[in-house]
Amino acid sequence: MFDMEIYWDDSGTHDTSPIAVAACYVADSTQWKEFVRNWDDARKEEGFDCFHMADFMAKPENNKKPFCDWDKPKRNHVYSLLATIINTRVRMGFGFGVPVPAFDKYAPEHLKREMCPDAFTFAVQCAMSLVTDWYARFGQGKAIQYVFEDRPGMGKVKQRFDVLKENPILSEGLGVNAYFLSARARCFV
């Protein structure tokens, strides 16, 4: 049914991070199945349930288990292993980060009011623009399923895709069939 799937994630929406990040990875369904198998193997072998980069990279006093118990060689090994899985299985990745204080201070009020009320929504819009450009060059005519991690903050991403249901031209530019917009939960990043 779908030629490719794009999995979206966020950073900086569930804490007081000074940077809001929207990111996504594109791969075909076969590669995603292998990605999940590889990732699950890594989780079991390395002893973690859910890998959030913000938790992994936090200062020692803010670090969460199991990451706070890992020494530098273990941390380097896990980071390298997960990066290898990502780089092996995905076709393309997109990300866009926005400093929250700068957005709050300098973004025009009409932009906040009409399109992007906060830095994260702006980051999503920018990442979607990157996906649109990529799709025009490399994905034209392919059906893409957009998948979002189901947690607070991602509702803003889903809202951006609700607009696509009413705008076939925008939908076509992202490879979206508006009838198949979905939200599936999987803790993968």
C-alpha positions as CSV (number, residue, x, y, z in Angstrom):
1,M,0.0,0.0,0.0
2,F,2.8,2.5,0.9
3,D,6.1,2.7,-0.9
4,M,7.9,4.4,2.1
5,E,7.2,5.3,5.7
6,I,8.5,8.4,7.5
7,Y,8.8,8.2,11.3
8,W,8.7,11.5,13.1
9,D,10.2,12.4,16.5
10,D,10.7,15.5,18.6
11,S,13.0,16.8,21.2
12,G,12.6,19.8,23.4
13,T,8.8,19.5,23.7
14,H,8.6,17.4,26.9
15,D,11.0,19.4,29.1
16,T,12.3,23.0,29.4
17,S,14.9,22.5,26.6
18,P,16.1,25.7,25.0
19,I,16.0,24.1,21.6
20,A,12.9,22.6,19.9
21,V,13.7,19.9,17.3
22,A,11.5,18.1,14.8
23,A,13.1,15.2,13.0
24,C,12.1,12.3,10.7
25,Y,13.6,9.4,8.9
26,V,12.4,7.8,5.6
27,A,12.8,4.2,4.6
28,D,10.8,1.5,2.8
29,S,8.7,-0.9,4.9
30,T,11.2,-3.8,4.5
31,Q,14.0,-1.6,5.9
32,W,11.8,-0.5,8.8
33,K,11.1,-4.1,9.7
34,E,14.8,-4.8,9.8
35,F,15.4,-1.5,11.7
36,V,12.9,-2.7,14.4
37,R,14.6,-6.1,14.6
38,N,18.1,-4.6,14.8
39,W,16.9,-2.0,17.4
40,D,15.2,-4.6,19.5
41,D,18.3,-6.7,19.5
42,A,20.4,-3.8,20.6
43,R,17.9,-2.9,23.4
44,K,18.1,-6.4,24.8
45,E,21.8,-6.8,24.4
46,E,22.7,-3.4,25.8
47,G,20.1,-3.2,28.6
48,F,17.8,-0.3,27.8
49,D,14.1,-0.1,27.1
50,C,13.7,3.3,25.4
51,F,16.5,5.4,24.0
52,H,16.0,9.1,24.2
53,M,19.0,11.1,23.1
54,A,18.2,13.9,25.6
55,D,18.4,11.5,28.5
56,F,21.5,9.8,27.1
57,M,23.3,13.1,26.7
58,A,22.2,14.8,29.9
59,K,24.7,16.0,32.4
60,P,25.5,13.3,35.0
61,E,23.4,14.9,37.7
62,N,20.4,14.9,35.3
63,N,21.1,11.6,33.6
64,K,18.5,8.8,33.9
65,K,18.9,5.1,34.3
66,P,20.3,3.1,32.7
67,F,22.5,5.7,31.0
68,C,23.9,7.2,34.3
69,D,25.3,3.8,35.1
70,W,27.2,3.4,31.9
71,D,30.9,4.2,31.6
72,K,32.4,6.0,28.6
73,P,33.3,2.9,26.6
74,K,29.8,1.5,27.0
75,R,28.2,4.8,26.1
76,N,30.4,5.1,23.0
77,H,29.6,1.5,22.0
78,V,25.9,2.0,22.3
79,Y,25.9,5.3,20.5
80,S,28.0,3.8,17.6
81,L,25.7,0.7,17.4
82,L,22.5,2.7,17.2
83,A,24.0,5.2,14.7
84,T,25.0,2.3,12.5
85,I,21.5,0.8,12.6
86,I,20.0,4.2,11.6
87,N,22.6,4.8,8.9
88,T,22.2,1.3,7.5
89,R,18.4,1.2,7.4
90,V,17.1,4.6,6.5
91,R,17.1,6.2,3.1
92,M,17.1,9.8,4.3
93,G,16.8,11.8,7.5
94,F,15.6,15.4,8.1
95,G,15.8,17.6,11.1
96,F,15.3,21.2,12.1
97,G,16.1,22.8,15.4
98,V,14.9,26.2,16.6
99,P,16.2,28.1,19.7
100,V,13.1,28.6,21.7
101,P,14.1,32.0,23.3
102,A,15.0,33.4,19.8
103,F,11.7,32.2,18.3
104,D,9.7,33.7,21.2
105,K,11.5,37.0,20.9
106,Y,12.0,37.5,17.1
107,A,9.3,35.5,15.2
108,P,6.7,37.9,13.8
109,E,3.4,37.9,15.7
110,H,1.4,37.2,12.5
111,L,3.5,34.0,12.0
112,K,2.8,32.9,15.5
113,R,-0.9,33.7,15.2
114,E,-1.5,32.2,11.8
115,M,0.8,29.3,11.4
116,C,3.3,28.5,14.1
117,P,2.4,29.4,17.6
118,D,5.6,28.1,19.1
119,A,9.2,27.1,18.1
120,F,8.4,23.4,17.8
121,T,5.6,23.9,15.4
122,F,7.9,26.1,13.4
123,A,10.6,23.4,13.4
124,V,7.9,20.9,12.1
125,Q,7.0,23.3,9.3
126,C,10.6,23.7,8.3
127,A,11.3,19.9,8.4
128,M,8.2,19.4,6.3
129,S,9.6,21.8,3.8
130,L,12.8,19.7,3.6
131,V,10.7,16.6,3.1
132,T,8.7,18.3,0.3
133,D,11.9,19.3,-1.5
134,W,13.3,15.7,-1.2
135,Y,10.0,14.2,-2.3
136,A,9.9,16.4,-5.4
137,R,13.4,15.1,-6.4
138,F,13.4,11.5,-5.3
139,G,10.0,10.3,-4.3
140,Q,7.6,11.7,-6.9
141,G,4.6,9.4,-7.3
142,K,5.4,7.2,-4.3
143,A,2.9,6.8,-1.5
144,I,4.3,7.7,1.9
145,Q,2.9,6.8,5.3
146,Y,3.6,9.3,8.1
147,V,4.0,7.8,11.5
148,F,4.3,9.8,14.8
149,E,5.4,8.8,18.2
150,D,2.3,9.0,20.4
151,R,3.2,11.3,23.3
152,P,2.6,14.9,24.3
153,G,4.1,17.4,21.9
154,M,3.6,15.2,18.9
155,G,0.0,16.4,18.7
156,K,1.3,19.6,17.2
157,V,2.9,17.6,14.4
158,K,-0.4,15.7,13.9
159,Q,-2.2,19.1,13.7
160,R,0.0,20.2,10.8
161,F,-1.0,17.0,8.9
162,D,-4.7,17.6,9.6
163,V,-4.3,20.6,7.2
164,L,-3.3,18.1,4.5
165,K,-6.7,16.4,4.7
166,E,-8.2,19.6,3.4
167,N,-5.5,20.5,0.8
168,P,-4.9,17.9,-1.9
169,I,-2.1,20.0,-3.5
170,L,-0.1,20.0,-0.3
171,S,-0.8,16.3,0.3
172,E,0.4,15.4,-3.2
173,G,3.7,17.4,-2.6
174,L,4.4,15.2,0.5
175,G,3.3,11.8,-1.1
176,V,0.3,11.7,1.3
177,N,-3.0,10.1,0.6
178,A,-5.2,12.2,3.0
179,Y,-7.4,9.2,3.7
180,F,-4.4,7.2,5.1
181,L,-2.9,9.8,7.5
182,S,-2.2,7.7,10.6
183,A,-0.7,7.9,14.1
184,R,1.0,4.7,15.4
185,A,3.0,4.6,18.6
186,R,6.4,3.1,18.8
187,C,9.2,4.1,21.1
188,F,12.1,4.1,18.6
189,V,14.3,7.1,19.2
